[in-house]
Amino acid sequence: MRLSSPVTTSTVSLASTNPPIGSTNSIYGWGMTCYSGCSASSQLKTATVQVTSNSATDAYGGQAIRSSRISGNAWRGDSGGPQFYNGLQVGVASTADGVSIQNYGSVAFNRAWITSVAGV
């Protein structure tokens, strides 16, 4: 990615626990905004979801946070995007049905690995 001007920013804080069932979280991504005949979004999108389970499975068999749509949902191209609860990143987009359900790999479950690889 090439930016037209310098950017000053900070890193996000990572969660050490999963969000509570029923919590309202925010998701972000560049994924498709229709079911056929369109490509990735040209603008970063956000949606609001509600946590329905902390015992789902991500695409690689790890623990995931399952959410259902409130004002949008994850879809093709959103993989790797964040889910936030109370200002902390709690998940990483893994799988979605494109209609209402999405599974986000649990940051808390993978925290030791994240620290060992990234040092954060």
Phi and psi restraints in degrees (range 20) as a CNS / XPLOR table:
assign (resid 1 and name C) (resid 2 and name N)
       (resid 2 and name CA) (resid 2 and name C) 1.0 -118.6 20.0 2
assign (resid 2 and name N) (resid 2 and name CA)
       (resid 2 and name C) (resid 3 and name N) 1.0 126.8 20.0 2
assign (resid 2 and name C) (resid 3 and name N)
       (resid 3 and name CA) (resid 3 and name C) 1.0 -100.3 20.0 2
assign (resid 3 and name N) (resid 3 and name CA)
       (resid 3 and name C) (resid 4 and name N) 1.0 149.0 20.0 2
assign (resid 3 and name C) (resid 4 and name N)
       (resid 4 and name CA) (resid 4 and name C) 1.0 -78.1 20.0 2
assign (resid 4 and name N) (resid 4 and name CA)
       (resid 4 and name C) (resid 5 and name N) 1.0 -17.6 20.0 2
assign (resid 4 and name C) (resid 5 and name N)
       (resid 5 and name CA) (resid 5 and name C) 1.0 -151.8 20.0 2
assign (resid 5 and name N) (resid 5 and name CA)
       (resid 5 and name C) (resid 6 and name N) 1.0 158.3 20.0 2
assign (resid 5 and name C) (resid 6 and name N)
       (resid 6 and name CA) (resid 6 and name C) 1.0 -63.0 20.0 2
assign (resid 6 and name N) (resid 6 and name CA)
       (resid 6 and name C) (resid 7 and name N) 1.0 151.1 20.0 2
assign (resid 6 and name C) (resid 7 and name N)
       (resid 7 and name CA) (resid 7 and name C) 1.0 -125.8 20.0 2
assign (resid 7 and name N) (resid 7 and name CA)
       (resid 7 and name C) (resid 8 and name N) 1.0 135.4 20.0 2
assign (resid 7 and name C) (resid 8 and name N)
       (resid 8 and name CA) (resid 8 and name C) 1.0 -108.8 20.0 2
assign (resid 8 and name N) (resid 8 and name CA)
       (resid 8 and name C) (resid 9 and name N) 1.0 127.5 20.0 2
assign (resid 8 and name C) (resid 9 and name N)
       (resid 9 and name CA) (resid 9 and name C) 1.0 -151.4 20.0 2
assign (resid 9 and name N) (resid 9 and name CA)
       (resid 9 and name C) (resid 10 and name N) 1.0 178.5 20.0 2
assign (resid 9 and name C) (resid 10 and name N)
       (resid 10 and name CA) (resid 10 and name C) 1.0 -128.8 20.0 2
assign (resid 10 and name N) (resid 10 and name CA)
       (resid 10 and name C) (resid 11 and name N) 1.0 167.2 20.0 2
assign (resid 10 and name C) (resid 11 and name N)
       (resid 11 and name CA) (resid 11 and name C) 1.0 -83.8 20.0 2
assign (resid 11 and name N) (resid 11 and name CA)
       (resid 11 and name C) (resid 12 and name N) 1.0 161.8 20.0 2
assign (resid 11 and name C) (resid 12 and name N)
       (resid 12 and name CA) (resid 12 and name C) 1.0 -83.1 20.0 2
assign (resid 12 and name N) (resid 12 and name CA)
       (resid 12 and name C) (resid 13 and name N) 1.0 157.8 20.0 2
assign (resid 12 and name C) (resid 13 and name N)
       (resid 13 and name CA) (resid 13 and name C) 1.0 -93.3 20.0 2
assign (resid 13 and name N) (resid 13 and name CA)
       (resid 13 and name C) (resid 14 and name N) 1.0 138.7 20.0 2
assign (resid 13 and name C) (resid 14 and name N)
       (resid 14 and name CA) (resid 14 and name C) 1.0 -98.0 20.0 2
assign (resid 14 and name N) (resid 14 and name CA)
       (resid 14 and name C) (resid 15 and name N) 1.0 141.1 20.0 2
assign (resid 14 and name C) (resid 15 and name N)
       (resid 15 and name CA) (resid 15 and name C) 1.0 -74.9 20.0 2
assign (resid 15 and name N) (resid 15 and name CA)
       (resid 15 and name C) (resid 16 and name N) 1.0 150.6 20.0 2
assign (resid 15 and name C) (resid 16 and name N)
       (resid 16 and name CA) (resid 16 and name C) 1.0 -109.5 20.0 2
assign (resid 16 and name N) (resid 16 and name CA)
       (resid 16 and name C) (resid 17 and name N) 1.0 -3.0 20.0 2
assign (resid 16 and name C) (resid 17 and name N)
       (resid 17 and name CA) (resid 17 and name C) 1.0 -137.2 20.0 2
assign (resid 17 and name N) (resid 17 and name CA)
       (resid 17 and name C) (resid 18 and name N) 1.0 155.5 20.0 2
assign (resid 17 and name C) (resid 18 and name N)
       (resid 18 and name CA) (resid 18 and name C) 1.0 -73.1 20.0 2
assign (resid 18 and name N) (resid 18 and name CA)
       (resid 18 and name C) (resid 19 and name N) 1.0 154.4 20.0 2
assign (resid 18 and name C) (resid 19 and name N)
       (resid 19 and name CA) (resid 19 and name C) 1.0 -70.5 20.0 2
assign (resid 19 and name N) (resid 19 and name CA)
       (resid 19 and name C) (resid 20 and name N) 1.0 154.4 20.0 2
assign (resid 19 and name C) (resid 20 and name N)
       (resid 20 and name CA) (resid 20 and name C) 1.0 -69.6 20.0 2
assign (resid 20 and name N) (resid 20 and name CA)
       (resid 20 and name C) (resid 21 and name N) 1.0 149.7 20.0 2
assign (resid 20 and name C) (resid 21 and name N)
       (resid 21 and name CA) (resid 21 and name C) 1.0 -58.0 20.0 2
assign (resid 21 and name N) (resid 21 and name CA)
       (resid 21 and name C) (resid 22 and name N) 1.0 134.5 20.0 2
assign (resid 21 and name C) (resid 22 and name N)
       (resid 22 and name CA) (resid 22 and name C) 1.0 92.3 20.0 2
assign (resid 22 and name N) (resid 22 and name CA)
       (resid 22 and name C) (resid 23 and name N) 1.0 -9.7 20.0 2
assign (resid 22 and name C) (resid 23 and name N)
       (resid 23 and name CA) (resid 23 and name C) 1.0 -68.6 20.0 2
assign (resid 23 and name N) (resid 23 and name CA)
       (resid 23 and name C) (resid 24 and name N) 1.0 153.5 20.0 2
assign (resid 23 and name C) (resid 24 and name N)
       (resid 24 and name CA) (resid 24 and name C) 1.0 -100.8 20.0 2
assign (resid 24 and name N) (resid 24 and name CA)
       (resid 24 and name C) (resid 25 and name N) 1.0 120.3 20.0 2
assign (resid 24 and name C) (resid 25 and name N)
       (resid 25 and name CA) (resid 25 and name C) 1.0 -120.6 20.0 2
assign (resid 25 and name N) (resid 25 and name CA)
       (resid 25 and name C) (resid 26 and name N) 1.0 164.7 20.0 2
assign (resid 25 and name C) (resid 26 and name N)
       (resid 26 and name CA) (resid 26 and name C) 1.0 -111.5 20.0 2
assign (resid 26 and name N) (resid 26 and name CA)
       (resid 26 and name C) (resid 27 and name N) 1.0 138.7 20.0 2
assign (resid 26 and name C) (resid 27 and name N)
       (resid 27 and name CA) (resid 27 and name C) 1.0 -121.7 20.0 2
assign (resid 27 and name N) (resid 27 and name CA)
       (resid 27 and name C) (resid 28 and name N) 1.0 153.8 20.0 2
assign (resid 27 and name C) (resid 28 and name N)
       (resid 28 and name CA) (resid 28 and name C) 1.0 -135.6 20.0 2
assign (resid 28 and name N) (resid 28 and name CA)
       (resid 28 and name C) (resid 29 and name N) 1.0 148.0 20.0 2
assign (resid 28 and name C) (resid 29 and name N)
       (resid 29 and name CA) (resid 29 and name C) 1.0 -177.8 20.0 2
assign (resid 29 and name N) (resid 29 and name CA)
       (resid 29 and name C) (resid 30 and name N) 1.0 170.9 20.0 2
assign (resid 29 and name C) (resid 30 and name N)
       (resid 30 and name CA) (resid 30 and name C) 1.0 -111.0 20.0 2
assign (resid 30 and name N) (resid 30 and name CA)
       (resid 30 and name C) (resid 31 and name N) 1.0 14.6 20.0 2
assign (resid 30 and name C) (resid 31 and name N)
       (resid 31 and name CA) (resid 31 and name C) 1.0 -69.5 20.0 2
assign (resid 31 and name N) (resid 31 and name CA)
       (resid 31 and name C) (resid 32 and name N) 1.0 176.9 20.0 2
assign (resid 31 and name C) (resid 32 and name N)
       (resid 32 and name CA) (resid 32 and name C) 1.0 -59.5 20.0 2
assign (resid 32 and name N) (resid 32 and name CA)
       (resid 32 and name C) (resid 33 and name N) 1.0 150.4 20.0 2
assign (resid 32 and name C) (resid 33 and name N)
       (resid 33 and name CA) (resid 33 and name C) 1.0 -115.1 20.0 2
assign (resid 33 and name N) (resid 33 and name CA)
       (resid 33 and name C) (resid 34 and name N) 1.0 8.3 20.0 2
assign (resid 33 and name C) (resid 34 and name N)
       (resid 34 and name CA) (resid 34 and name C) 1.0 -145.1 20.0 2
assign (resid 34 and name N) (resid 34 and name CA)
       (resid 34 and name C) (resid 35 and name N) 1.0 170.8 20.0 2
assign (resid 34 and name C) (resid 35 and name N)
       (resid 35 and name CA) (resid 35 and name C) 1.0 -89.6 20.0 2
assign (resid 35 and name N) (resid 35 and name CA)
       (resid 35 and name C) (resid 36 and name N) 1.0 -18.4 20.0 2
assign (resid 35 and name C) (resid 36 and name N)
       (resid 36 and name CA) (resid 36 and name C) 1.0 -157.8 20.0 2
assign (resid 36 and name N) (resid 36 and name CA)
       (resid 36 and name C) (resid 37 and name N) 1.0 147.4 20.0 2
assign (resid 36 and name C) (resid 37 and name N)
       (resid 37 and name CA) (resid 37 and name C) 1.0 78.1 20.0 2
assign (resid 37 and name N) (resid 37 and name CA)
       (resid 37 and name C) (resid 38 and name N) 1.0 17.6 20.0 2
assign (resid 37 and name C) (resid 38 and name N)
       (resid 38 and name CA) (resid 38 and name C) 1.0 -135.6 20.0 2
assign (resid 38 and name N) (resid 38 and name CA)
       (resid 38 and name C) (resid 39 and name N) 1.0 163.5 20.0 2
assign (resid 38 and name C) (resid 39 and name N)
       (resid 39 and name CA) (resid 39 and name C) 1.0 -110.6 20.0 2
assign (resid 39 and name N) (resid 39 and name CA)
       (resid 39 and name C) (resid 40 and name N) 1.0 -170.1 20.0 2
assign (resid 39 and name C) (resid 40 and name N)
       (resid 40 and name CA) (resid 40 and name C) 1.0 -59.0 20.0 2
assign (resid 40 and name N) (resid 40 and name CA)
       (resid 40 and name C) (resid 41 and name N) 1.0 153.8 20.0 2
assign (resid 40 and name C) (resid 41 and name N)
       (resid 41 and name CA) (resid 41 and name C) 1.0 -67.5 20.0 2
assign (resid 41 and name N) (resid 41 and name CA)
       (resid 41 and name C) (resid 42 and name N) 1.0 146.3 20.0 2
assign (resid 41 and name C) (resid 42 and name N)
       (resid 42 and name CA) (resid 42 and name C) 1.0 -87.0 20.0 2
assign (resid 42 and name N) (resid 42 and name CA)
       (resid 42 and name C) (resid 43 and name N) 1.0 -6.8 20.0 2
assign (resid 42 and name C) (resid 43 and name N)
       (resid 43 and name CA) (resid 43 and name C) 1.0 -129.5 20.0 2
assign (resid 43 and name N) (resid 43 and name CA)
       (resid 43 and name C) (resid 44 and name N) 1.0 145.3 20.0 2
assign (resid 43 and name C) (resid 44 and name N)
       (resid 44 and name CA) (resid 44 and name C) 1.0 -63.7 20.0 2
assign (resid 44 and name N) (resid 44 and name CA)
       (resid 44 and name C) (resid 45 and name N) 1.0 129.0 20.0 2
assign (resid 44 and name C) (resid 45 and name N)
       (resid 45 and name CA) (resid 45 and name C) 1.0 -107.3 20.0 2
assign (resid 45 and name N) (resid 45 and name CA)
       (resid 45 and name C) (resid 46 and name N) 1.0 155.9 20.0 2
assign (resid 45 and name C) (resid 46 and name N)
       (resid 46 and name CA) (resid 46 and name C) 1.0 -133.7 20.0 2
assign (resid 46 and name N) (resid 46 and name CA)
       (resid 46 and name C) (resid 47 and name N) 1.0 154.1 20.0 2
assign (resid 46 and name C) (resid 47 and name N)
       (resid 47 and name CA) (resid 47 and name C) 1.0 -148.0 20.0 2
assign (resid 47 and name N) (resid 47 and name CA)
       (resid 47 and name C) (resid 48 and name N) 1.0 162.3 20.0 2
assign (resid 47 and name C) (resid 48 and name N)
       (resid 48 and name CA) (resid 48 and name C) 1.0 -111.1 20.0 2
assign (resid 48 and name N) (resid 48 and name CA)
       (resid 48 and name C) (resid 49 and name N) 1.0 132.8 20.0 2
assign (resid 48 and name C) (resid 49 and name N)
       (resid 49 and name CA) (resid 49 and name C) 1.0 -130.9 20.0 2
assign (resid 49 and name N) (resid 49 and name CA)
       (resid 49 and name C) (resid 50 and name N) 1.0 162.8 20.0 2
assign (resid 49 and name C) (resid 50 and name N)
       (resid 50 and name CA) (resid 50 and name C) 1.0 -118.3 20.0 2
assign (resid 50 and name N) (resid 50 and name CA)
       (resid 50 and name C) (resid 51 and name N) 1.0 131.8 20.0 2
assign (resid 50 and name C) (resid 51 and name N)
       (resid 51 and name CA) (resid 51 and name C) 1.0 -71.5 20.0 2
assign (resid 51 and name N) (resid 51 and name CA)
       (resid 51 and name C) (resid 52 and name N) 1.0 127.9 20.0 2
assign (resid 51 and name C) (resid 52 and name N)
       (resid 52 and name CA) (resid 52 and name C) 1.0 -112.3 20.0 2
assign (resid 52 and name N) (resid 52 and name CA)
       (resid 52 and name C) (resid 53 and name N) 1.0 -18.0 20.0 2
assign (resid 52 and name C) (resid 53 and name N)
       (resid 53 and name CA) (resid 53 and name C) 1.0 -162.3 20.0 2
assign (resid 53 and name N) (resid 53 and name CA)
       (resid 53 and name C) (resid 54 and name N) 1.0 147.1 20.0 2
assign (resid 53 and name C) (resid 54 and name N)
       (resid 54 and name CA) (resid 54 and name C) 1.0 -112.4 20.0 2
assign (resid 54 and name N) (resid 54 and name CA)
       (resid 54 and name C) (resid 55 and name N) 1.0 14.6 20.0 2
assign (resid 54 and name C) (resid 55 and name N)
       (resid 55 and name CA) (resid 55 and name C) 1.0 -123.5 20.0 2
assign (resid 55 and name N) (resid 55 and name CA)
       (resid 55 and name C) (resid 56 and name N) 1.0 24.3 20.0 2
assign (resid 55 and name C) (resid 56 and name N)
       (resid 56 and name CA) (resid 56 and name C) 1.0 -78.1 20.0 2
assign (resid 56 and name N) (resid 56 and name CA)
       (resid 56 and name C) (resid 57 and name N) 1.0 177.5 20.0 2
assign (resid 56 and name C) (resid 57 and name N)
       (resid 57 and name CA) (resid 57 and name C) 1.0 -121.1 20.0 2
assign (resid 57 and name N) (resid 57 and name CA)
       (resid 57 and name C) (resid 58 and name N) 1.0 137.1 20.0 2
assign (resid 57 and name C) (resid 58 and name N)
       (resid 58 and name CA) (resid 58 and name C) 1.0 -83.5 20.0 2
assign (resid 58 and name N) (resid 58 and name CA)
       (resid 58 and name C) (resid 59 and name N) 1.0 -177.3 20.0 2
assign (resid 58 and name C) (resid 59 and name N)
       (resid 59 and name CA) (resid 59 and name C) 1.0 -62.7 20.0 2
assign (resid 59 and name N) (resid 59 and name CA)
       (resid 59 and name C) (resid 60 and name N) 1.0 -17.6 20.0 2
assign (resid 59 and name C) (resid 60 and name N)
       (resid 60 and name CA) (resid 60 and name C) 1.0 -112.5 20.0 2
assign (resid 60 and name N) (resid 60 and name CA)
       (resid 60 and name C) (resid 61 and name N) 1.0 12.6 20.0 2
assign (resid 60 and name C) (resid 61 and name N)
       (resid 61 and name CA) (resid 61 and name C) 1.0 88.9 20.0 2
assign (resid 61 and name N) (resid 61 and name CA)
       (resid 61 and name C) (resid 62 and name N) 1.0 3.3 20.0 2
assign (resid 61 and name C) (resid 62 and name N)
       (resid 62 and name CA) (resid 62 and name C) 1.0 -85.8 20.0 2
assign (resid 62 and name N) (resid 62 and name CA)
       (resid 62 and name C) (resid 63 and name N) 1.0 171.1 20.0 2
assign (resid 62 and name C) (resid 63 and name N)
       (resid 63 and name CA) (resid 63 and name C) 1.0 -66.9 20.0 2
assign (resid 63 and name N) (resid 63 and name CA)
       (resid 63 and name C) (resid 64 and name N) 1.0 138.8 20.0 2
assign (resid 63 and name C) (resid 64 and name N)
       (resid 64 and name CA) (resid 64 and name C) 1.0 -134.7 20.0 2
assign (resid 64 and name N) (resid 64 and name CA)
       (resid 64 and name C) (resid 65 and name N) 1.0 158.0 20.0 2
assign (resid 64 and name C) (resid 65 and name N)
       (resid 65 and name CA) (resid 65 and name C) 1.0 -97.7 20.0 2
assign (resid 65 and name N) (resid 65 and name CA)
       (resid 65 and name C) (resid 66 and name N) 1.0 119.7 20.0 2
assign (resid 65 and name C) (resid 66 and name N)
       (resid 66 and name CA) (resid 66 and name C) 1.0 -94.9 20.0 2
assign (resid 66 and name N) (resid 66 and name CA)
       (resid 66 and name C) (resid 67 and name N) 1.0 134.2 20.0 2
assign (resid 66 and name C) (resid 67 and name N)
       (resid 67 and name CA) (resid 67 and name C) 1.0 -131.7 20.0 2
assign (resid 67 and name N) (resid 67 and name CA)
       (resid 67 and name C) (resid 68 and name N) 1.0 154.6 20.0 2
assign (resid 67 and name C) (resid 68 and name N)
       (resid 68 and name CA) (resid 68 and name C) 1.0 -119.2 20.0 2
assign (resid 68 and name N) (resid 68 and name CA)
       (resid 68 and name C) (resid 69 and name N) 1.0 154.2 20.0 2
assign (resid 68 and name C) (resid 69 and name N)
       (resid 69 and name CA) (resid 69 and name C) 1.0 -66.9 20.0 2
assign (resid 69 and name N) (resid 69 and name CA)
       (resid 69 and name C) (resid 70 and name N) 1.0 143.2 20.0 2
assign (resid 69 and name C) (resid 70 and name N)
       (resid 70 and name CA) (resid 70 and name C) 1.0 -114.8 20.0 2
assign (resid 70 and name N) (resid 70 and name CA)
       (resid 70 and name C) (resid 71 and name N) 1.0 -55.2 20.0 2
assign (resid 70 and name C) (resid 71 and name N)
       (resid 71 and name CA) (resid 71 and name C) 1.0 -129.1 20.0 2
assign (resid 71 and name N) (resid 71 and name CA)
       (resid 71 and name C) (resid 72 and name N) 1.0 32.9 20.0 2
assign (resid 71 and name C) (resid 72 and name N)
       (resid 72 and name CA) (resid 72 and name C) 1.0 145.7 20.0 2
assign (resid 72 and name N) (resid 72 and name CA)
       (resid 72 and name C) (resid 73 and name N) 1.0 176.9 20.0 2
assign (resid 72 and name C) (resid 73 and name N)
       (resid 73 and name CA) (resid 73 and name C) 1.0 -155.0 20.0 2
assign (resid 73 and name N) (resid 73 and name CA)
       (resid 73 and name C) (resid 74 and name N) 1.0 164.5 20.0 2
assign (resid 73 and name C) (resid 74 and name N)
       (resid 74 and name CA) (resid 74 and name C) 1.0 -75.5 20.0 2
assign (resid 74 and name N) (resid 74 and name CA)
       (resid 74 and name C) (resid 75 and name N) 1.0 154.8 20.0 2
assign (resid 74 and name C) (resid 75 and name N)
       (resid 75 and name CA) (resid 75 and name C) 1.0 -156.3 20.0 2
assign (resid 75 and name N) (resid 75 and name CA)
       (resid 75 and name C) (resid 76 and name N) 1.0 -173.8 20.0 2
assign (resid 75 and name C) (resid 76 and name N)
       (resid 76 and name CA) (resid 76 and name C) 1.0 -51.7 20.0 2
assign (resid 76 and name N) (resid 76 and name CA)
       (resid 76 and name C) (resid 77 and name N) 1.0 129.1 20.0 2
assign (resid 76 and name C) (resid 77 and name N)
       (resid 77 and name CA) (resid 77 and name C) 1.0 98.9 20.0 2
assign (resid 77 and name N) (resid 77 and name CA)
       (resid 77 and name C) (resid 78 and name N) 1.0 -9.7 20.0 2
assign (resid 77 and name C) (resid 78 and name N)
       (resid 78 and name CA) (resid 78 and name C) 1.0 -89.9 20.0 2
assign (resid 78 and name N) (resid 78 and name CA)
       (resid 78 and name C) (resid 79 and name N) 1.0 -7.4 20.0 2
assign (resid 78 and name C) (resid 79 and name N)
       (resid 79 and name CA) (resid 79 and name C) 1.0 -53.0 20.0 2
assign (resid 79 and name N) (resid 79 and name CA)
       (resid 79 and name C) (resid 80 and name N) 1.0 134.4 20.0 2
assign (resid 79 and name C) (resid 80 and name N)
       (resid 80 and name CA) (resid 80 and name C) 1.0 91.5 20.0 2
assign (resid 80 and name N) (resid 80 and name CA)
       (resid 80 and name C) (resid 81 and name N) 1.0 -11.3 20.0 2
assign (resid 80 and name C) (resid 81 and name N)
       (resid 81 and name CA) (resid 81 and name C) 1.0 -73.9 20.0 2
assign (resid 81 and name N) (resid 81 and name CA)
       (resid 81 and name C) (resid 82 and name N) 1.0 160.4 20.0 2
assign (resid 81 and name C) (resid 82 and name N)
       (resid 82 and name CA) (resid 82 and name C) 1.0 -89.5 20.0 2
assign (resid 82 and name N) (resid 82 and name CA)
       (resid 82 and name C) (resid 83 and name N) 1.0 155.7 20.0 2
assign (resid 82 and name C) (resid 83 and name N)
       (resid 83 and name CA) (resid 83 and name C) 1.0 -121.0 20.0 2
assign (resid 83 and name N) (resid 83 and name CA)
       (resid 83 and name C) (resid 84 and name N) 1.0 132.6 20.0 2
assign (resid 83 and name C) (resid 84 and name N)
       (resid 84 and name CA) (resid 84 and name C) 1.0 -119.1 20.0 2
assign (resid 84 and name N) (resid 84 and name CA)
       (resid 84 and name C) (resid 85 and name N) 1.0 143.9 20.0 2
assign (resid 84 and name C) (resid 85 and name N)
       (resid 85 and name CA) (resid 85 and name C) 1.0 -136.9 20.0 2
assign (resid 85 and name N) (resid 85 and name CA)
       (resid 85 and name C) (resid 86 and name N) 1.0 124.3 20.0 2
assign (resid 85 and name C) (resid 86 and name N)
       (resid 86 and name CA) (resid 86 and name C) 1.0 51.0 20.0 2
assign (resid 86 and name N) (resid 86 and name CA)
       (resid 86 and name C) (resid 87 and name N) 1.0 41.0 20.0 2
assign (resid 86 and name C) (resid 87 and name N)
       (resid 87 and name CA) (resid 87 and name C) 1.0 80.6 20.0 2
assign (resid 87 and name N) (resid 87 and name CA)
       (resid 87 and name C) (resid 88 and name N) 1.0 0.5 20.0 2
assign (resid 87 and name C) (resid 88 and name N)
       (resid 88 and name CA) (resid 88 and name C) 1.0 -111.0 20.0 2
assign (resid 88 and name N) (resid 88 and name CA)
       (resid 88 and name C) (resid 89 and name N) 1.0 142.5 20.0 2
assign (resid 88 and name C) (resid 89 and name N)
       (resid 89 and name CA) (resid 89 and name C) 1.0 -78.5 20.0 2
assign (resid 89 and name N) (resid 89 and name CA)
       (resid 89 and name C) (resid 90 and name N) 1.0 119.4 20.0 2
assign (resid 89 and name C) (resid 90 and name N)
       (resid 90 and name CA) (resid 90 and name C) 1.0 -105.5 20.0 2
assign (resid 90 and name N) (resid 90 and name CA)
       (resid 90 and name C) (resid 91 and name N) 1.0 -20.0 20.0 2
assign (resid 90 and name C) (resid 91 and name N)
       (resid 91 and name CA) (resid 91 and name C) 1.0 -150.5 20.0 2
assign (resid 91 and name N) (resid 91 and name CA)
       (resid 91 and name C) (resid 92 and name N) 1.0 166.2 20.0 2
assign (resid 91 and name C) (resid 92 and name N)
       (resid 92 and name CA) (resid 92 and name C) 1.0 -129.8 20.0 2
assign (resid 92 and name N) (resid 92 and name CA)
       (resid 92 and name C) (resid 93 and name N) 1.0 124.3 20.0 2
assign (resid 92 and name C) (resid 93 and name N)
       (resid 93 and name CA) (resid 93 and name C) 1.0 -54.5 20.0 2
assign (resid 93 and name N) (resid 93 and name CA)
       (resid 93 and name C) (resid 94 and name N) 1.0 130.0 20.0 2
assign (resid 93 and name C) (resid 94 and name N)
       (resid 94 and name CA) (resid 94 and name C) 1.0 -123.4 20.0 2
assign (resid 94 and name N) (resid 94 and name CA)
       (resid 94 and name C) (resid 95 and name N) 1.0 -62.7 20.0 2
assign (resid 94 and name C) (resid 95 and name N)
       (resid 95 and name CA) (resid 95 and name C) 1.0 -136.6 20.0 2
assign (resid 95 and name N) (resid 95 and name CA)
       (resid 95 and name C) (resid 96 and name N) 1.0 155.3 20.0 2
assign (resid 95 and name C) (resid 96 and name N)
       (resid 96 and name CA) (resid 96 and name C) 1.0 -155.4 20.0 2
assign (resid 96 and name N) (resid 96 and name CA)
       (resid 96 and name C) (resid 97 and name N) 1.0 155.3 20.0 2
assign (resid 96 and name C) (resid 97 and name N)
       (resid 97 and name CA) (resid 97 and name C) 1.0 -94.6 20.0 2
assign (resid 97 and name N) (resid 97 and name CA)
       (resid 97 and name C) (resid 98 and name N) 1.0 -2.6 20.0 2
assign (resid 97 and name C) (resid 98 and name N)
       (resid 98 and name CA) (resid 98 and name C) 1.0 78.3 20.0 2
assign (resid 98 and name N) (resid 98 and name CA)
       (resid 98 and name C) (resid 99 and name N) 1.0 -2.4 20.0 2
assign (resid 98 and name C) (resid 99 and name N)
       (resid 99 and name CA) (resid 99 and name C) 1.0 -115.4 20.0 2
assign (resid 99 and name N) (resid 99 and name CA)
       (resid 99 and name C) (resid 100 and name N) 1.0 -56.0 20.0 2
assign (resid 99 and name C) (resid 100 and name N)
       (resid 100 and name CA) (resid 100 and name C) 1.0 -149.9 20.0 2
assign (resid 100 and name N) (resid 100 and name CA)
       (resid 100 and name C) (resid 101 and name N) 1.0 -18.2 20.0 2
assign (resid 100 and name C) (resid 101 and name N)
       (resid 101 and name CA) (resid 101 and name C) 1.0 -114.3 20.0 2
assign (resid 101 and name N) (resid 101 and name CA)
       (resid 101 and name C) (resid 102 and name N) 1.0 136.7 20.0 2
assign (resid 101 and name C) (resid 102 and name N)
       (resid 102 and name CA) (resid 102 and name C) 1.0 -138.8 20.0 2
assign (resid 102 and name N) (resid 102 and name CA)
       (resid 102 and name C) (resid 103 and name N) 1.0 144.7 20.0 2
assign (resid 102 and name C) (resid 103 and name N)
       (resid 103 and name CA) (resid 103 and name C) 1.0 -112.9 20.0 2
assign (resid 103 and name N) (resid 103 and name CA)
       (resid 103 and name C) (resid 104 and name N) 1.0 127.7 20.0 2
assign (resid 103 and name C) (resid 104 and name N)
       (resid 104 and name CA) (resid 104 and name C) 1.0 -115.0 20.0 2
assign (resid 104 and name N) (resid 104 and name CA)
       (resid 104 and name C) (resid 105 and name N) 1.0 124.6 20.0 2
assign (resid 104 and name C) (resid 105 and name N)
       (resid 105 and name CA) (resid 105 and name C) 1.0 -54.3 20.0 2
assign (resid 105 and name N) (resid 105 and name CA)
       (resid 105 and name C) (resid 106 and name N) 1.0 133.9 20.0 2
assign (resid 105 and name C) (resid 106 and name N)
       (resid 106 and name CA) (resid 106 and name C) 1.0 -74.2 20.0 2
assign (resid 106 and name N) (resid 106 and name CA)
       (resid 106 and name C) (resid 107 and name N) 1.0 120.7 20.0 2
assign (resid 106 and name C) (resid 107 and name N)
       (resid 107 and name CA) (resid 107 and name C) 1.0 -64.0 20.0 2
assign (resid 107 and name N) (resid 107 and name CA)
       (resid 107 and name C) (resid 108 and name N) 1.0 -43.2 20.0 2
assign (resid 107 and name C) (resid 108 and name N)
       (resid 108 and name CA) (resid 108 and name C) 1.0 -60.4 20.0 2
assign (resid 108 and name N) (resid 108 and name CA)
       (resid 108 and name C) (resid 109 and name N) 1.0 -45.0 20.0 2
assign (resid 108 and name C) (resid 109 and name N)
       (resid 109 and name CA) (resid 109 and name C) 1.0 -62.0 20.0 2
assign (resid 109 and name N) (resid 109 and name CA)
       (resid 109 and name C) (resid 110 and name N) 1.0 -35.4 20.0 2
assign (resid 109 and name C) (resid 110 and name N)
       (resid 110 and name CA) (resid 110 and name C) 1.0 -99.6 20.0 2
assign (resid 110 and name N) (resid 110 and name CA)
       (resid 110 and name C) (resid 111 and name N) 1.0 11.2 20.0 2
assign (resid 110 and name C) (resid 111 and name N)
       (resid 111 and name CA) (resid 111 and name C) 1.0 -57.9 20.0 2
assign (resid 111 and name N) (resid 111 and name CA)
       (resid 111 and name C) (resid 112 and name N) 1.0 -43.4 20.0 2
assign (resid 111 and name C) (resid 112 and name N)
       (resid 112 and name CA) (resid 112 and name C) 1.0 -62.6 20.0 2
assign (resid 112 and name N) (resid 112 and name CA)
       (resid 112 and name C) (resid 113 and name N) 1.0 -43.0 20.0 2
assign (resid 112 and name C) (resid 113 and name N)
       (resid 113 and name CA) (resid 113 and name C) 1.0 -65.3 20.0 2
assign (resid 113 and name N) (resid 113 and name CA)
       (resid 113 and name C) (resid 114 and name N) 1.0 -44.2 20.0 2
assign (resid 113 and name C) (resid 114 and name N)
       (resid 114 and name CA) (resid 114 and name C) 1.0 -57.4 20.0 2
assign (resid 114 and name N) (resid 114 and name CA)
       (resid 114 and name C) (resid 115 and name N) 1.0 -45.8 20.0 2
assign (resid 114 and name C) (resid 115 and name N)
       (resid 115 and name CA) (resid 115 and name C) 1.0 -63.4 20.0 2
assign (resid 115 and name N) (resid 115 and name CA)
       (resid 115 and name C) (resid 116 and name N) 1.0 -42.3 20.0 2
assign (resid 115 and name C) (resid 116 and name N)
       (resid 116 and name CA) (resid 116 and name C) 1.0 -66.8 20.0 2
assign (resid 116 and name N) (resid 116 and name CA)
       (resid 116 and name C) (resid 117 and name N) 1.0 -31.4 20.0 2
assign (resid 116 and name C) (resid 117 and name N)
       (resid 117 and name CA) (resid 117 and name C) 1.0 -91.1 20.0 2
assign (resid 117 and name N) (resid 117 and name CA)
       (resid 117 and name C) (resid 118 and name N) 1.0 -45.5 20.0 2
assign (resid 117 and name C) (resid 118 and name N)
       (resid 118 and name CA) (resid 118 and name C) 1.0 -102.4 20.0 2
assign (resid 118 and name N) (resid 118 and name CA)
       (resid 118 and name C) (resid 119 and name N) 1.0 -15.5 20.0 2
assign (resid 118 and name C) (resid 119 and name N)
       (resid 119 and name CA) (resid 119 and name C) 1.0 76.6 20.0 2
assign (resid 119 and name N) (resid 119 and name CA)
       (resid 119 and name C) (resid 120 and name N) 1.0 15.3 20.0 2
